[in-house]
Amino acid sequence: MPLTLFASPGSSSFAPHVVLQEIGKPFELALITHHGPGAGTHKPEFQNMNPKGRVPVLTDGKFVLTESAAILIHLASQNQEAGLMPVGSDGLVRAVEWFNWLSSAVHAVAVRMVWRADFFSDDPATHPAIVSKGHEHLAHAHALIEQRLQDRDFAVGNAYSIVDPYLLVYFRWGNRMKLDMARRFPSWTAHARRLEARLAVQRALAAEKVSLWG
Ligand SMILES: N[C@@H](CCC(=O)N[C@@H](CS)C(=O)NCC(=O)O)C(=O)O
């Protein structure tokens, strides 16, 4: 059975998808939906594989790996020749520093409050306040990312690594939220354009039929 990435277009699985495209070895992309009625992530066969009911999932025969950060580190370390591991003596810990913060405070809290207020409360009357607070958390996180990307081409060690496509996911989500990322975050936008020039990113965007800009 080939290496398979279970992914949903434009979701956090976009980052490992880009990395698989960078590596260039054969893989299968299993695109499913992750929200709405009949979502692929809610189907029993998917939940048997990943009881968390989330994408991405990477499988290789009986090997099943969940969590974007773990999949990204696994792909980079198993394919050293692709040069996607963060460089420098503290490259890996800097990557983990990015991954932990982005996947917890930014994704699981701020982004989810904006897009999935129902996850935090069953009372629709509370949802506008949750969304508004989520935007507040997100604005703070976005400002920090912009600051970190000032005067550097890439997130870690100033060389392209597995952290960069993961940051690109959050940039795209900002545009999906109509936050006018290009005007508000010039350094992050330059980073996104630098990534968009890469063939692997173009291939992943085309395969998922999504754009970075809206
Ligand atoms: N911590 C996980 C989060 C994954 C996650 O939340 N994925 C979303 C798409 S971006 C999902 O599958 N959501 C389905 C659901 O909430 O039912 C990771 O970083 O991989």
The ligand as an SDF file (V2000), in Angstrom:
LIG
                    3D

 20 19  0  0  0  0  0  0  0  0999 V2000
   -3.9800   19.1690   16.2090 N   0  0  0  0  0  0  0  0  0  0  0  0
   -4.4050   18.6850   14.9220 C   0  0  0  0  0  0  0  0  0  0  0  0
   -5.6550   19.4290   14.4990 C   0  0  0  0  0  0  0  0  0  0  0  0
   -6.2400   18.8970   13.2350 C   0  0  0  0  0  0  0  0  0  0  0  0
   -7.5740   19.5350   12.9140 C   0  0  0  0  0  0  0  0  0  0  0  0
   -8.2320   20.1770   13.7480 O   0  0  0  0  0  0  0  0  0  0  0  0
   -7.9950   19.3460   11.6600 N   0  0  0  0  0  0  0  0  0  0  0  0
   -9.2540   19.8940   11.2290 C   0  0  0  0  0  0  0  0  0  0  0  0
   -9.0800   20.4950    9.8250 C   0  0  0  0  0  0  0  0  0  0  0  0
   -7.9690   21.8500    9.8390 S   0  0  0  0  0  0  0  0  0  0  0  0
  -10.2780   18.7930   11.1680 C   0  0  0  0  0  0  0  0  0  0  0  0
  -10.0120   17.7050   10.6810 O   0  0  0  0  0  0  0  0  0  0  0  0
  -11.4800   19.0530   11.6760 N   0  0  0  0  0  0  0  0  0  0  0  0
  -12.5500   18.1140   11.6560 C   0  0  0  0  0  0  0  0  0  0  0  0
  -13.5230   18.3240   12.7800 C   0  0  0  0  0  0  0  0  0  0  0  0
  -13.3050   19.2450   13.5940 O   0  0  0  0  0  0  0  0  0  0  0  0
  -14.5040   17.5810   12.8320 O   0  0  0  0  0  0  0  0  0  0  0  0
   -3.2930   18.8650   13.8770 C   0  0  0  0  0  0  0  0  0  0  0  0
   -2.5570   19.8560   13.9890 O   0  0  0  0  0  0  0  0  0  0  0  0
   -3.1580   18.0240   12.9840 O   0  0  0  0  0  0  0  0  0  0  0  0
  1  2  1  0
  2  3  1  0
  2 18  1  0
  3  4  1  0
  4  5  1  0
  5  6  2  0
  5  7  1  0
  7  8  1  0
  8  9  1  0
  8 11  1  0
  9 10  1  0
 11 12  2  0
 11 13  1  0
 13 14  1  0
 14 15  1  0
 15 16  2  0
 15 17  1  0
 18 19  2  0
 18 20  1  0
M  END
$$$$
